[in-house]
Amino acid sequence: MLQEFALWAEVLGGIAVIGGIIFGIVQLRLFRRQRADQAAVEVMRSMLSEHFPSAYRLLNQLPDGVSVAEVQERGSEYENAIFAIGTVFETLGYMVFKRVIPLMVVRELVGGVAIAMWRKAGPYAVEISEGQGQPRLLEWYEWLVKQLEDLEGKISTKRAIVRFADWKS
């Protein structure tokens, strides 16, 4: 009788350990999801700051591949706009690299904007970094754009309205 009781206690103990491990895995997944959701909110908050929309409007007026001389010709507000946009995407790039924000979250929320703005301001940043000895200038923004461009070749580039046409609330 005592042996039978000990056997049942051992079985129940094993079940409790397995249950604890499963519970821990589920909680870890929920935590990661929660962290990704919080990161998405932070991405949106940075895009909704008072500086980002005006910087975006200014940069959108520039041709792709603008040089340092062309930007300086237009005035300091254009240089300020490049750095306002650049620092947002620089931060996002590093956060993606550190796996704080999933690349897919950035892609879905601001991937097109990141790529479009880099086409305009990237050559400026590269020219400044090479010409003025600042090799790390906007390096994480450049890295982020490379990741986003690589991703574009692997997944659908259709607009959300098409990809998720059958979505129901």
N, C-alpha and C positions, 0 to 999 in steps of 0.2 A: 504494500500500500504506500509506504514512504517513497519507494523507488518510482512508483507510478506518479506520485505527486511531484517529485523532482523532475521527471521527464516532462510533464505538462508545464512546469515552471520554466524549464529550458526552452520548450517550444514557444511559449508565450513571450519569453524574453527575446527570442530571435525575431518573432513577428513584430514586437515593439521596436527593435533596432531597425528592421527593414522599413517599417512604417515611418520612423523618424528620418531615415535617409530619403525616402520618397517625399515626405513633407518638406524637408530642407531643399531638395531639388526644385520642387514647385515654387517655394518661396523665393529662391534665387532667380528663377525665370520671371516671376512677377516683379521682383526688384529691378531686374534689367529692363523690363518693359516700361516700368514706371520711370526709370532714369532716362530712357530714350524719349518718352513723352515729355518729360521736363525739359530735356535738351531741345526738343522741337519748339516748345514754348519760348525758350530763350532765343532760339534762332529768329522766331517771329518778332520777339521784343526788340532785337537788334535791328531788324529791318524796319520797324515802325518808329524808330527814334526820329527826332525832328531833322537830323542831318542826312539820313540815308536817302529819302525821296528827292531832296533838292540836289544832292550829289549825283544821284542816278540820272536826273533830268539833264544836268550839265554834261555828264559823260556820254549820254546817249546822243548828244549833238556832235561828238567827235567822230572822225572817220576811224575805221579799224586801223590799227598799227601806227597810231600817232607818235611822232617823235618828241623828244624833250623840247626842242626848239619850237615846235608847233604849239605845244601846251603852254610854254612860257609866253609865247606871242599872244595867246588868248587871255592871259592874266592869272594871278595867283589863285583865284577861286577855282580854276580848273585843276591846278595842282592839289589844292585842298580837297577837292572832290575825289581825285584819284586816291588820296590817302584815306579819306573817310570810307570809301567803298573798300579799298584794299585792306584796311585794318579789320573790317568786319569779316571779310573772307579769309584773311590771314588767321584770325582766331578760329573760325569754323574749320579751316584746313587742319590746324593743329589738334582741335578737338576730335575730328574724324580720325586722325592718325593715332591719337591716344585711346580711341574707341569709346569716347564719352558720348559721341553722337554717331549713330549709324550713317554710313555714306548714303544709303537709300533715303533717309529722312532729308538730308541736305539736297539730294537730287530732286526729290518730289517737291520740296518747298521752294528752293531757290537755284536749282542747278542751271536752268537756262540763263538766268540773270548773271550768275557767276561766270559762265563761259562767255556770254556776250560782252560783259564788262572787261574781262581779261583780253579779249580780242582788241578792244580799244586801248586799254591802259597797260597791258602786259609788255608790249615793246618799250613803252616809256620806262616802266619799272626795270626792265633788263638793261636798258641804256644807262639809267642812273646807277644801277648796281655795278655795272662794269666800268663806267666812266668815272665814278666818284668813289670807287673802292668800298662799296657797300654790298658785298656779295650775298648777303642774307636778306636783302630787301624784298619783302613780300614773297619769300620762298615757300611758305606754307600755302599761300593763295595759288601760286603756280602749281604746286604739288596737287592741291585740291582739284584744280581744273584738269590736270592730267588724269586723275582718277575718274572724274566725271566724264571726260571724253572717252576713256577706255570703256566705261560702263555703257555709254550710249551705243557702242557697237554690239553689245551683248543682250540688251533688253529692248523692249518696244519703245519707240520714240513717238508713238501716237499720243495725242493729247489726252488728258484725263477724261474729258467728256466722251471720248471714244472708247478708251480702255475700260472705263467703269460705267458704261451706258446701262448695264442691267443691275446696278447696285440698288439695293432697297434699304430703307432705314429700319 
